[in-house]
Structures are given as C-alpha cells and as structure tokens.
C-alpha cells in the first residue's frame, strides 16, 4: 500500500462520491472537495473518471483532455495551486453518473492501492518526473479530434492514470507501466500505418 494513506485511489474516490451527493456535480465542486492540494492528484482523478464509462459521454473526453493538459502544464511549471478556466469549472454532469463511475472503479482501485508502495523512486523525481508530466500534456491532445471513436480516450486516460498514480504515490512501477503502454500504443500505430 502507498506509504502515505492520503495518497490512495480509494480516498480520491471517496472524495468524488462526496462531491457528487447532489443532482449534478461540477469540476468546481470537486476542487472544493479536495481543497488546494497538489496538482497530481487532480490529474489522477480526471483520468480515472475518463477510464470509466463516463468517457462515452459526448464532450467528456475533450473537457477531460483540456483539464489534464492545463493541470499537467501547471505541474511542469512547478505551480503549487490548481487553476482552471471558469468555463471548465462550470462543466457539470449528472451526479448519478459520477456515483456509478465511482462504484465501477472501486474494486480495481482497491486492488491497485493494496499493491502500491514506494519503488523505483527515480522514475518519480527530477528529470523523470518532468518527462512523465510532459507525456501527460502531449497525450490528451489527440483525444478531441478522435472523440468520435468509442472509448478511444479511455486508453489514453489509462496511461495518464498509471503515470499520475505513480507520481502521486512515488511508485515508479506504475510510471514504468504507463511508459510501456505508451510504447505499445506507438508500436501499434506504426504497424497499422505500414
């Protein structure tokens, strides 16, 4: 399990469920729920929501991509507080859908929490942290034009979730897994083109 009990997926899911206790939930509600924390947990949160069936909602992948790009760019610049444009903070979704996505994610997230700890920390610090955040900026740029492909963004969101969870928990195994999935995706794209 993560060395820091606050750095767990289950804790993030609990916060999302609490923010979604009404009829609708906005990104602003989630920011209020999590307070002014570091940027990485919020990148993880958005990517986890896009791994779930929520990515099939029209506009969700594009909004998620913009939010992840803005947040990852802020982390690259070393910004300690979260800033999002007002239009993004006002984006809302039915809370019932969010609660369903949280429920769907609980079992895999509990498994991942049980199997995470500080390993290969060099992949989560210094230059490697910067490289990982840069991937989190670049990868979501492909989601808006390809949103018409069903659940295409879920694959990319899985990569972002692996990378950001690794940074969040300082577990380089998850960062390495994210790199491997990116490599497999690039290899598959090259084979498809040729």
C-alpha positions in Angstrom: 0.0 0.0 0.0 1.1 3.6 -0.5 3.4 4.9 2.2 1.0 7.9 2.7 -2.6 6.8 3.5 -3.8 10.1 2.0 -2.2 9.1 -1.4 -4.7 6.4 -2.2 -7.2 5.9 -5.0 -9.9 4.9 -2.6 -9.5 8.2 -0.8 -9.9 10.1 -4.1 -13.0 8.0 -5.0 -14.5 8.8 -1.6 -13.9 12.5 -2.2 -15.6 12.3 -5.6 -18.6 10.4 -4.2 -18.9 13.1 -1.5 -18.8 15.9 -4.1 -21.4 14.0 -6.2 -24.0 13.8 -3.4 -26.5 16.2 -5.1 -28.2 16.1 -8.5 -25.3 17.4 -10.5 -21.6 17.8 -9.9 -19.1 20.3 -11.4 -15.3 20.4 -11.6 -15.6 23.4 -9.2 -17.4 21.1 -6.7 -14.6 18.6 -6.9 -12.0 21.3 -6.5 -13.9 22.5 -3.4 -14.0 18.9 -2.1 -10.2 18.3 -2.5 -9.1 21.8 -1.5 -6.0 23.4 -2.7 -3.9 20.2 -3.0 -1.0 19.5 -5.3 -1.9 19.2 -9.0 -1.0 15.5 -9.5 -4.0 14.0 -7.5 -6.4 16.1 -9.6 -4.8 14.8 -12.9 -5.2 11.3 -11.5 -8.9 12.0 -10.6 -9.8 13.3 -14.0 -8.0 10.5 -15.8 -9.7 7.9 -13.6 -13.1 9.3 -14.4 -12.3 9.0 -18.1 -11.2 5.4 -17.8 -14.7 4.7 -16.6 -17.8 4.6 -18.9 -18.0 8.4 -18.4 -15.7 8.7 -21.4 -18.6 7.7 -23.7 -20.5 10.9 -22.9 -20.2 13.4 -25.8 -17.8 16.2 -24.8 -16.4 14.4 -21.7 -13.1 13.3 -23.4 -12.5 16.8 -24.8 -13.2 18.5 -21.5 -11.1 16.0 -19.7 -8.2 16.5 -22.2 -8.3 20.2 -21.7 -8.3 19.9 -17.9 -5.5 17.3 -17.9 -3.4 19.4 -20.3 -3.9 22.6 -18.2 -3.1 20.8 -14.9 -0.1 18.9 -16.2 1.3 22.1 -17.7 0.9 23.8 -14.3 2.7 20.9 -12.6 5.5 21.2 -15.2 5.9 24.9 -14.3 6.0 24.0 -10.6 2.8 25.7 -9.8 1.6 24.6 -6.3 -2.1 25.6 -6.6 -4.7 24.5 -9.1 -6.0 26.9 -11.7 -8.7 26.1 -14.2 -10.6 28.3 -16.6 -14.1 29.3 -15.3 -15.9 27.5 -18.3 -14.2 24.3 -17.3 -15.0 24.7 -13.6 -18.7 25.2 -14.5 -18.9 22.0 -16.6 -21.4 19.7 -15.0 -22.6 16.1 -15.2 -25.4 14.2 -13.6 -24.1 13.2 -10.1 -25.9 9.8 -10.6 -23.5 9.0 -13.5 -20.5 10.1 -11.4 -21.6 7.9 -8.5 -22.0 5.0 -10.9 -18.5 5.5 -12.3 -17.1 5.7 -8.8 -18.8 2.4 -7.9 -17.4 0.8 -11.1 -13.9 1.9 -10.2 -13.8 0.9 -6.5 -12.8 -2.8 -7.0 -9.8 -2.2 -9.3 -8.7 0.9 -7.4 -8.7 -1.1 -4.1 -6.6 -3.7 -5.7 -4.1 -1.1 -7.0 -4.0 0.6 -3.6 -3.1 -2.7 -1.9 -0.2 -3.3 -4.4 1.4 0.1 -4.4 4.4 1.3 -2.4 7.5 3.4 -2.9 9.5 1.6 -5.6 11.8 2.8 -8.4 11.5 6.3 -7.0 14.0 7.7 -9.5 11.1 7.4 -12.1 9.0 9.8 -10.0 11.6 12.6 -9.3 13.7 15.1 -11.1 14.0 14.8 -14.8 11.9 11.7 -15.0 9.0 13.5 -13.2 9.3 16.2 -15.8 9.3 13.7 -18.7 6.2 12.0 -17.2 4.3 15.3 -16.8 5.3 16.2 -20.4 3.6 13.0 -21.6 0.6 14.0 -19.6 0.5 17.2 -21.6 1.0 15.7 -25.0 -1.1 12.5 -24.9 -4.5 14.1 -24.3 -4.0 16.4 -27.3 -5.2 13.5 -29.5 -8.5 13.0 -27.7 -10.6 15.9 -29.0 -10.3 15.1 -32.8 -10.7 11.4 -32.1 -13.6 11.7 -29.7 -15.9 10.1 -32.3 -14.1 6.8 -31.8 -15.9 5.0 -28.9 -13.9 5.0 -25.8 -10.6 5.9 -27.6 -9.8 8.3 -24.8 -10.2 5.6 -22.2 -7.0 4.0 -23.4 -5.1 7.3 -23.2 -6.7 8.1 -19.8 -5.5 4.7 -18.5 -1.9 5.8 -19.4 -2.4 9.1 -17.7 -3.9 7.4 -14.7 -0.9 5.0 -14.4 1.6 7.8 -14.8 -0.1 10.2 -12.4 -0.7 7.5 -9.8 2.9 6.6 -9.9 3.9 10.2 -9.3 1.1 10.6 -6.6 2.3 7.5 -4.6 6.0 7.7 -5.6 5.7 4.2 -7.1 7.8 4.0 -10.2 6.4 0.6 -11.2 3.2 2.4 -12.2 5.1 5.1 -14.1 7.1 2.3 -15.9 3.8 0.6 -16.7 2.5 3.8 -18.2 5.6 4.1 -20.4 5.2 0.5 -21.6 1.6 1.1 -22.5 2.6 4.3 -24.4 5.3 2.2 -26.2 2.8 -0.5 -27.2 0.4 2.2 -28.5 3.1 3.8 -30.6 4.2 0.4 -31.9 0.7 -0.5 -32.8 0.2 2.8 -34.6 3.4 2.4 -36.6 2.4 -1.2 -37.6 -1.0 0.0 -38.6 0.4 2.8 -40.8 2.8 0.5 -42.6 
